[in-house]
Each structure stands twice: as structure tokens, then as C-alpha cells.
Amino acid sequence: EAGVTQFPSHSVIEKGQTVTLRCDPISGHDNLYWYRRVMGKEIKFLLHFVKESKQDESGMPNNRFLAERTGGTYSTLKVQPAELEDSGVYFCASSPREAHNEQFFGPGTRLTVL
Amino acid sequence: AQSVAQPEDQVNVAEGNPLTVKCTYSVSGNPYLFWYVQYPNRGLQFLLKYITGDNLVKGSYGFEAEFNKSQTSFHLKKPSALVSDSALYFCAVSAPGAGSYQLTFGKGTKLSVIP
């Protein structure tokens, strides 16, 4: 069974540019999550999709971040325009529907904003 | 609001000795507790979880953790450490009963097993 995949693995952009991160969850997983870890700090929740619907987006830092999950399969996270403080590692995770299931994490996308 | 504390930034242990990585939590309602491990340049890998039932849970690679409700702790343990256990360990909590599936993580503990 393929795991959670994320693309790209690394991205280096300049302040003010736009970047789009992609996550492909494990097939059949209704729940999809985005997390972020900025340098030296905790991994922080960004948002949670159930299929194509946003269940919880309480962790999104501001309106420069836009997440979508069209069709309930893969998801994208767009940052526009990027700021220096957006640098970090962005993790995607997926899990089956039931709440007691563990989340399976992708390898992350390391974003550097210069 | 839910929170997790991992009081040690780093734990050093000799190979073959028992290891403990500490975790305490705060959450409304019954917690779901998880341990994840991250090896260099890799994503988070699930080790074990506590949902309900037996307070001692066993997971991958010989790890186990004990849920202690009165102390709000969920310490990770292994009877005999291996050099290959050296990695970054994260404790996490969720509270689905409060309507939240999101994981709240501790800051991580770097485990170094010395040959």
C-alpha cells in the first residue's frame, strides 16, 4: 500500500512569490490534515478535511494560506504571497474515517522563503 | 485547549539499557494519545497509541507506553535500547470527544543511544 506522498520535497522561493504544495493521501482515507513545523518549534495543526469539506481550519495562520481538496482525493496548500515566517516543514497526514485511527504522515515539504 | 509537554529536549542512554521518554498532557475529556518517531530526513512514523482499555500499550520496534490518568502522563519506554532507536520522538494528543481530530504535539525529544 502506498503511503502519503508530498510534492515537492523542497521549495525555495523569494518573499512575495506564490508556492503550491501538494499532498496525495493514502487511497480511501477520508481524513486529510495539514501541519507545519517552523524552525525549532512544535508541529502545529493547520487544517482538517473530511473528504472535500473543511472540517476544521482553526490552525490556518492567515488568509495568505488557501487549502483545497477538490474531489476528496489529493489536496493542495497555496501560500500567496509568501513571507519569511512561512519557512518551515509542511506535513500532510491522512487517516480513515474513525476518530481512533492514527494519522499517517507524509515525508513533508521543506519550504524556504528568502 | 489541549497541550502536550515533553520536558526533556534530549535523552542519552547507553545501548542495552532501558529508556524512558517523558510526556504529559492536558485535554478536555478523554484523550487519544500517540507516539511518533522521526528519523533524519524522513516523515513521522506511528509507534503506538492509547485510545481506551489497558493502560499499558505495546507498539512497534519493542516500544511501549503507559497511560496514567491521575498523573496525565503517557511515557514511552523500551526495556533495552538499540543504537538504531536514535531519533526524534514526538508525543501527541487529540480529543475527538470534544470534536477535534487535530493532533497537538509536544516539541519533541531527541533520543541518542550510545554504543
Contacts between the chains, C-beta under 8 A, distances in Angstrom:
chain1	res1	chain2	res2	distance
A	4	B	43	7.5
A	31	B	101	6.6
A	33	B	101	7.7
A	33	B	102	7.0
A	33	B	103	7.7
A	35	B	103	7.5
A	35	B	105	8.0
A	41	B	107	7.1
A	42	B	105	5.2
A	42	B	106	6.8
A	42	B	107	4.9
A	42	B	108	7.6
A	43	B	44	7.9
A	43	B	90	6.8
A	43	B	103	7.9
A	43	B	105	4.2
A	43	B	108	8.0
A	44	B	105	7.8
A	45	B	102	4.1
A	45	B	103	6.5
A	45	B	104	7.0
A	48	B	101	5.8
A	48	B	102	6.0
A	55	B	101	7.3
A	56	B	100	6.6
A	56	B	101	7.2
A	56	B	102	6.2
A	58	B	102	7.8
A	59	B	102	6.9
A	91	B	43	6.6
A	91	B	44	6.9
A	93	B	44	7.8
A	93	B	103	8.0
A	95	B	101	7.9
A	99	B	32	7.2
A	99	B	94	7.7
A	99	B	96	3.6
A	99	B	101	5.9
A	100	B	32	6.4
A	100	B	49	7.8
A	100	B	51	4.6
A	100	B	96	7.5
A	102	B	34	6.1
A	102	B	46	4.6
A	102	B	49	5.5
A	103	B	34	8.0
A	103	B	46	7.6
A	103	B	103	6.4
A	104	B	46	6.9
A	105	B	36	7.3
A	105	B	43	4.5
A	105	B	44	4.0
A	105	B	45	7.5
A	105	B	46	7.9
A	106	B	43	5.4
A	107	B	42	6.3
A	107	B	43	4.1
A	108	B	43	5.6
